[in-house]
Amino acid sequence: MPELQLLRADHESALLAFEQENRGYFAASISDRGDDFFKAFGDRLTALLAEQDAGTGAYYVLVAEDGTVLGRFNLVLDGDSAGEVGYRVAQHVAGRSVATRSVLELCWLAMTRHGLCTLKAATTSDNPASQKVLTRAGFTPVGPAGAADLGGRAGTWFRRDLIAPKSG
């Protein structure tokens, strides 16, 4: 069963393969990262790990039993009990509730591990699959459609308030 794991340096080769294999698929719904992203991948990973160590981000990978990466699930922390969610899943697992289950788990981790109370996420207006993932994971659209700028593409912001379980 796939496992959501906090990003580590030893994920580098599997994560790079995931990004390369799905580049065209991702570019259909979000801006392409460009060739420089892949050339400097090790440096970018080092920077993400430094952000994670500094407490400004929490980056997760969904890892299959064979060690391949099936998705990325990111939390950018704002230092004020809120964070921004970003995610992408491999084309071959899209449409199988993998993203929804992982975003739900990420919400739980955001609350219990990272102490967050509110999450926001944005998706392009022409990506109904991502909108469905967010809605199924308890996010609701906020603001006017098209208000989010995602690499020059219009999108919508979504928000989810996290509620800690009552003790007692």
C-alpha positions as CSV (number, residue, x, y, z in Angstrom):
1,M,0.0,0.0,0.0
2,P,1.4,3.5,-0.9
3,E,2.7,5.5,2.0
4,L,2.9,9.3,2.4
5,Q,6.5,10.0,3.6
6,L,8.2,13.2,4.6
7,L,10.7,14.2,1.9
8,R,14.2,12.9,2.4
9,A,17.4,13.2,0.4
10,D,17.3,9.5,-0.5
11,H,14.0,10.2,-2.4
12,E,15.9,12.1,-5.0
13,S,16.2,9.6,-7.9
14,A,12.6,8.3,-7.5
15,L,11.3,11.8,-7.3
16,L,13.2,13.0,-10.3
17,A,12.0,9.9,-12.3
18,F,8.4,10.8,-11.3
19,E,8.8,14.4,-12.4
20,Q,10.4,13.4,-15.8
21,E,7.9,10.6,-16.6
22,N,4.9,12.9,-15.9
23,R,6.2,16.2,-17.3
24,G,3.9,16.3,-20.3
25,Y,0.9,15.2,-18.2
26,F,1.5,17.9,-15.6
27,A,2.1,20.6,-18.3
28,A,-1.4,20.0,-19.6
29,S,-2.9,21.5,-16.4
30,I,-0.1,23.6,-14.8
31,S,2.8,25.6,-16.1
32,D,5.8,23.4,-17.2
33,R,8.7,23.7,-14.9
34,G,11.2,24.0,-17.7
35,D,14.5,22.3,-18.5
36,D,16.4,24.2,-15.8
37,F,14.2,22.6,-13.1
38,F,15.5,19.1,-14.2
39,K,19.1,20.2,-14.7
40,A,19.3,21.7,-11.1
41,F,17.0,19.1,-9.5
42,G,19.5,18.1,-6.8
43,D,19.9,21.8,-5.8
44,R,16.2,22.3,-5.7
45,L,15.8,19.2,-3.5
46,T,18.5,20.5,-1.2
47,A,16.6,23.8,-0.9
48,L,13.3,22.1,-0.1
49,L,15.0,20.0,2.6
50,A,16.5,23.2,4.1
51,E,13.0,24.8,4.1
52,Q,11.7,21.7,5.8
53,D,14.4,21.9,8.4
54,A,13.7,25.6,8.9
55,G,10.0,24.9,9.5
56,T,8.7,26.9,6.5
57,G,7.6,23.9,4.5
58,A,6.7,20.2,4.8
59,Y,7.1,18.2,1.7
60,Y,5.7,14.7,1.3
61,V,6.0,12.1,-1.4
62,L,3.6,9.2,-1.9
63,V,5.8,6.1,-2.2
64,A,4.7,2.8,-3.6
65,E,5.8,-0.5,-2.1
66,D,8.5,-0.8,-4.9
67,G,9.9,2.6,-4.0
68,T,8.5,4.6,-7.0
69,V,7.0,8.0,-6.3
70,L,3.3,8.2,-7.1
71,G,2.8,11.8,-6.0
72,R,4.0,14.9,-4.3
73,F,2.0,16.7,-1.5
74,N,3.4,19.9,-0.2
75,L,2.6,22.2,2.6
76,V,4.0,25.7,2.6
77,L,3.8,27.0,6.1
78,D,3.1,30.7,6.8
79,G,4.1,30.7,10.4
80,D,0.6,31.7,11.6
81,S,-1.2,28.4,11.9
82,A,-2.0,28.4,8.1
83,G,-0.5,26.7,5.1
84,E,-0.9,26.3,1.4
85,V,-1.3,22.9,-0.2
86,G,0.1,21.8,-3.5
87,Y,0.0,18.3,-5.0
88,R,0.4,16.3,-8.2
89,V,0.0,12.6,-8.9
90,A,1.4,10.3,-11.6
91,Q,-0.8,10.0,-14.7
92,H,-1.1,6.2,-14.2
93,V,-2.8,6.6,-10.8
94,A,-5.0,9.6,-11.7
95,G,-8.7,9.1,-11.3
96,R,-8.3,6.4,-8.7
97,S,-8.9,8.5,-5.6
98,V,-5.1,8.5,-4.8
99,A,-4.9,12.3,-4.7
100,T,-8.1,12.6,-2.6
101,R,-6.9,10.1,0.0
102,S,-3.5,11.7,0.1
103,V,-4.8,15.2,0.4
104,L,-7.0,14.0,3.3
105,E,-4.0,12.5,5.0
106,L,-2.0,15.7,4.4
107,C,-4.8,17.7,6.1
108,W,-4.6,15.4,9.1
109,L,-0.8,15.8,9.2
110,A,-1.1,19.5,8.8
111,M,-3.3,19.7,11.9
112,T,-1.7,17.0,14.1
113,R,2.0,17.2,13.1
114,H,2.4,20.8,12.0
115,G,-0.2,22.6,14.2
116,L,-2.1,24.2,11.3
117,C,-5.7,25.4,11.6
118,T,-6.4,26.6,8.0
119,L,-5.3,25.4,4.6
120,K,-5.7,26.9,1.2
121,A,-5.0,25.6,-2.2
122,A,-5.5,26.8,-5.8
123,T,-6.2,25.0,-9.0
124,T,-6.6,26.2,-12.5
125,S,-10.1,26.9,-13.8
126,D,-9.7,24.3,-16.5
127,N,-8.7,21.4,-14.1
128,P,-12.0,19.9,-12.9
129,A,-10.2,16.8,-11.6
130,S,-8.2,18.9,-9.1
131,Q,-11.2,20.9,-8.2
132,K,-13.0,17.6,-7.4
133,V,-10.1,16.4,-5.3
134,L,-10.1,19.6,-3.2
135,T,-13.9,19.5,-2.8
136,R,-13.9,15.8,-1.7
137,A,-11.1,16.6,0.8
138,G,-13.3,19.2,2.4
139,F,-12.1,22.4,0.8
140,T,-14.5,25.0,-0.5
141,P,-14.0,27.7,-3.1
142,V,-13.3,31.2,-1.8
143,G,-13.3,34.4,-3.8
144,P,-14.3,34.8,-7.4
145,A,-13.4,32.1,-10.0
146,G,-10.3,33.1,-11.9
147,A,-8.9,35.1,-9.0
148,A,-5.8,32.9,-8.6
149,D,-2.9,33.3,-11.0
150,L,-1.2,30.0,-11.5
151,G,1.7,30.6,-13.8
152,G,-0.3,32.9,-16.0
153,R,-3.4,30.7,-15.9
154,A,-6.6,31.7,-14.2
155,G,-7.6,29.6,-11.2
156,T,-9.7,29.4,-8.0
157,W,-8.6,29.5,-4.4
158,F,-10.0,26.9,-2.0
159,R,-9.9,26.8,1.8
160,R,-10.4,24.3,4.5
161,D,-10.5,24.9,8.2
162,L,-9.0,22.1,10.3
163,I,-10.7,21.2,13.5
164,A,-8.8,19.2,16.2
165,P,-10.7,16.3,17.7
166,K,-12.3,17.2,21.1
167,S,-10.6,15.5,24.1
168,G,-12.7,14.1,26.7
